[in-house]
Amino acid sequence: MTRGNQRETDRLKAQKKAAASKSKPKESNTTLAKRKETDAEALRAKQKKKEEEKATAAAAAAGGGG
């Protein structure tokens, strides 16, 4: 079997891919830090809600034994 011009087409494909990734705007440190902070805040809120649900369920189980 012969490969033909596969190596050349692969090289061109790789060049196009590199050019496309090069043109993407990078995220600055300030926006990255801001995004990390908002993500962390959302996670803390989620954890707090989960803990409140646990406490409510435990209170209901302790009080409902009657």
N, C-alpha and C positions, 0 to 999 in steps of 0.2 A: 504494500500500500504506500502511496505517496501522500505527503502532507500538503503539497501544493503551496499556496501562499498563506497558509494558516498562521505562520509565525508573524508575517507582515500585518495581517488583519488583527491579530491579537495585540501587536504593538500599538497600532492605531487606536484600538479600543481602549487600551490602558492609558494612552495619552488623553483621550476624550474624558475618561473617568477622572484622571488627575486634574484636568482643567476645570471640571465641574466642581470638584471638592475644593479647589483653590478659590473659587469665586464666592463660596459661602461666607457670609460675615461671621466672624468669631464673636463669641460672647465676651463682653468685657468683664473685668473682675468685679466691678460694682454691681452689674446686673446679676452676675453669678452669685455673689454674696446675698443679694436681695432675694433671689429665687430660693437659695438654700434656707434662708431665714423663714420665708413664708411656708416652705414645705415643712420645716421643723415645727412651726407654730400649728399648722394643720394637724400634724401627727400628735402633738401634745394635747390638742383639743379632743382628738379621737380617743386617746388613752384616758383622758379625764372622763369622758362620756362612758367608756367601757367600765371604769372603776365605779362610777355612780350606779350603773345598772347592776353590777355585782353586789354593791352595798344594799340596794333596794331588794334584790332577790334574797339576800341573806337575812334581812330584816323581816321579810315576808315569811320566810321559812321558819325563823325563830318564833315569831309571834303567832303563826298559824297553827301551832301544835295543840293548843287549847285545851 
